[in-house]
Amino acid sequence: MLKEVSRSKDEILYDGRDISYIEMGSDKIELSCTIGKIKIWFGKRATVQDVSKVLQCFSRIDSSFVHETEIICDYDQIPLYENNDYTLISYGRSEGGYKVIFNVQFSKEHALNYFIESIVSELKEGEVNKTFHWNGSMAMIMLIFNELRSMEGWNITKKEYREEE
């Protein structure tokens, strides 16, 4: 697998310059990746399988992958999320109920599946955008690309290079 990653990384390098930013995706999903952040756009046509494949890929690449999510709900609903392996960070009264912040640890399969279901539910209303903060590397981004390139129409759509000093 490492040979494939190195080959793919070399294929997208140009003139030996280091890449600082890569966009990849298809007509249903787009990822904007840096070593500190991944932004995802799920288009309305994204399927359960598409969402699942992308998020499970993150879990396989980086077992420490965590997403912080904010939910407004009734106080009585907080245990529902905890029972689905969401980790409670904080909560407080707000307009419309309680503003609750949870961490979704992608290494917890139950939490990840519940998070996938929530995104699929949001897709019924329209496009979904998510931002994930992580401690990645260009090699990890290439692993993500290699895992997802089997999806129909998956390509690198943009890359930006580090400025030489």
N, C-alpha and C positions, 0 to 999 in steps of 0.2 A: 504493500500500500504506500509506503514512503516513496518508492521510486515513482509511482504514478503522481503523487503530490508534487515532487520535485520537477517532474517533466511538465506538469500543468502550470506550475509557477513559472518555469522558464518560458513556456509558450506565451504567457501574457506579459512578461517583462519586455521592455523595449529599450534598446541601447544600454542595458545594464542598470537602468535607473530603478530605484525602489518605488513601489506603489504605496500610496497612502490611503487610497479610497477606491472601492470597487462597487459598482452596481451590477446586479445580476437578476435574472428573472425571466418571466414569460408574460403573456398577455393577461394572466390571472393573478400573478403574485410578483412583487418586486422587492428585492433586498438591497439596501444601501449599507455597506459594511466598512467600518474602520476597526482598528484594533481596540477601540474603547466603546463602540456603540454599533448596534445593528437596528436599522429602521426597516419595518416591513409594511408594505401595502398589500392588503388582501382585497382583490377586486370582487365585485358581486358574484362573478362566475366561478370563484374558487370553491372547490368541493371539500367535503369533510376529509377525503383522502389527501388532497393538496395541503390543507392546513396541518393535518396530522403528520404528513411526511416532513414538512419544513420544521415543525417544532420538535418532533422526535429526533430529527437530525441534529439539532442543537444539543439535545440531551446526550446523544452518543458522542459528539465531538468534545463537549465540555461538561463533565458531570457536576460541576459547580454552578452551572447556569441557573440563574434566579431572575424572576421578573417581579417587580413591585407593582401591585395593582391597587387602585382605589375604587371602592364600591360604596354607594349610598344604599342603605338598607335599614330595616327595622332591627332593633336590638336583638330580638328573638331569632333573627336569621343568621347572626354571627356564628353560632355553633355549626350551622349547616356548612359553612365554608371550612371551618376547622375540621369537621368530620370528613371533608374531602381533601385533607392534608394541606390546606393553605395554612401558613404560619401567620398568626396575628401579630402585627407590629404596633398598631395604635388604633384608637377609635375615640370619637367625640361626637357630641350632639351637633347636628347641623340642620339646615332647612331640608325638610323631606325625610328626616330620620337620623341615622348615624352615618358619619363619614368614617369608613373603616379602611385601613391600609393593611394589606396582606402581602407576604412574599410567597410566590409560587416557585417551589424548588422543582426544576425539571427532572431531577434524579428520582423524585417520588412519582411513580407511574400514575397513581390515582389522582394526584394534584394536576399533573400534566394533562391527563385525559379530561378532567373537569374544566381546565382552562381551554382546551381545544373545543369542548362543547360550548363554552361561553362565546368564543369567537365565531363559531358556526351560527350561533343564535344571533349575534350582532350582525352577521352578514345578511340575514333576512331583511334587515332594515336598510342596508347599504354597505358601502365600502368600509373597511376597517384598517386603521393605522395603529401600529404598536411600536414602541421604542424599547429596546433592551440594552442595558449597560452591561459590559462584560470586560474581562481581562483577556482579550484574544491576541492573536498574532496573524501575520500574513499566511503562515502555514495552516493555521486553523481555518482561516477564510477559504483557503484553497481546498481544504477537506470538505467544507460546506458545499462549495461549488461542485466538487467531484461527486458528492453524495446526491446532489439535487439535479445534476445535469441529465439524469435519466428521465426527468419530467419533460413532457412534451413542450417543445419550444424554449427550453431553458438555455440561456446564453449569458455571457458577460456583455452588458450593454454600455458600460462606461467605466473608465479608470482614470484616476488622477495620480500624478507622480509627485514624490517629495521634491521640494525645491532644494537644489544643491546649494550648499553654503560656501 
